[in-house]
Amino acid sequence: MPQEAREDGAAGRKVALVTGAGSGIGRAVALALVADNWTVVLAGRRPDALEETARQVGYAGIEGPAVLPVPTDVTRPEEVGALFTTIRDRFGRLDLLFNNAGAFGPPVPVEELSYDDWRAVVDVNLDGAFLCAQAAFRTMKEQDPQGGRIINNGSISAHVPRPHSIAYTATKHAMTGLTKSLSLDGRPYRIACGQIDIGNAATEMTGRMQAGILQANGRTEIEPVMDAADVARTVAHMAALPLEANVQFATVMATAMPYIGRG
Ligand SMILES: NC(=O)c1ccc[n+]([C@@H]2O[C@H](COP(=O)([O-])OP(=O)(O)OC[C@H]3O[C@@H](n4cnc5c(N)ncnc54)[C@H](OP(=O)(O)O)[C@@H]3O)[C@@H](O)[C@H]2O)c1
């Protein structure tokens, strides 16, 4: 369907931006939000992956502009700037950012991690999340009616590490700091910020858990996973609350994964 056709009838829908919307949790959340009548801007680097999410949404059958793919690398300030210009030009406001784009990096011992690999994880998980949150914050502060919600995608790794995950663990702990600062600084402007900490949703990123992954005791074991759609339902619930209410932190994990019980 041509882009213009997706934009007809935008009035009345709330507008969400999902980063990393071309796969995994981002795609599942985009589908859940569209089902809840949101207009969803899909961001990620691969245009074909975003188009596939749009196809799965089945926007042709929905009245109004269910989705708008905007290929974006969230590590590039100019691309994030252009993304938010597009959102303001097309829809006039942003009600929700799901700050989801992320990467794990190579699972190697600390002493073997290259600086480039460290930087690549920090670039997307921390700098990219900051750039999107800052642009969303500015938009939400300035728009009328004022306010909106930011949901950051943390992780169980925002609480405890896996072996050989220093960059991922450090950046996911940092995400908790972003969440707390955004929550505090957003109070005067009706900007709510919460965080979802996920454990073992079945996506590309967790393929290793299903194949067998290194445990703290040195063994390699297969771990239980859960459906990304079960995470998406929680995000949709957090998104649906009035701005006076906020899920500050939510943990959604595969029930039997090694975490509670220290293994
Ligand atoms: N699956 C889990 O169990 C789990 C657990 C805890 C936390 N998480 C978090 O959930 C988020 C999504 O992960 P996932 O499991 O759904 O894995 P995934 O399918 O690999 O998703 C990662 C997404 O991030 C996007 N991305 C990566 N770098 C980007 C960049 N520079 N600019 C824009 N988009 C970028 C990717 O799209 P492109 O490659 O097209 O850019 C991709 O869609 C991550 O933040 C991850 O840390 C997942």
The ligand as an ORCA input file, in Angstrom:
! r2SCAN-3c Opt
* xyz 0 1
  N      14.734    -11.521     23.825
  C      14.965    -11.417     25.131
  O      14.792    -12.364     25.899
  C      15.405    -10.123     25.711
  C      15.687    -10.090     27.078
  C      16.051     -8.895     27.654
  C      16.109     -7.760     26.888
  N      15.853     -7.810     25.561
  C      15.949     -6.572     24.802
  O      14.925     -6.481     23.853
  C      15.347     -5.641     22.778
  C      14.988     -6.327     21.469
  O      15.698     -7.547     21.381
  P      15.103     -8.847     20.654
  O      15.245     -9.972     21.612
  O      13.808     -8.562     20.036
  O      16.262     -9.122     19.558
  P      16.371     -8.721     18.021
  O      15.325     -9.411     17.241
  O      17.792     -8.950     17.675
  O      16.029     -7.162     18.015
  C      16.949     -6.123     18.059
  C      16.390     -5.006     17.211
  O      17.178     -3.832     17.386
  C      17.361     -3.229     16.123
  N      18.596     -2.471     16.109
  C      19.842     -2.895     16.404
  N      20.733     -1.913     16.227
  C      20.021     -0.838     15.790
  C      20.373      0.488     15.432
  N      21.646      0.910     15.470
  N      19.387      1.335     15.038
  C      18.091      0.929     15.007
  N      17.705     -0.315     15.339
  C      18.657     -1.184     15.728
  C      17.414     -4.393     15.129
  O      16.977     -3.978     13.843
  P      18.006     -3.625     12.646
  O      19.072     -4.682     12.660
  O      17.152     -3.655     11.422
  O      18.507     -2.257     12.929
  C      16.406     -5.350     15.733
  O      15.110     -5.144     15.203
  C      16.839     -5.402     23.007
  O      17.049     -4.134     23.608
  C      17.212     -6.483     23.989
  O      18.334     -6.142     24.781
  C      15.510     -8.968     24.960
*
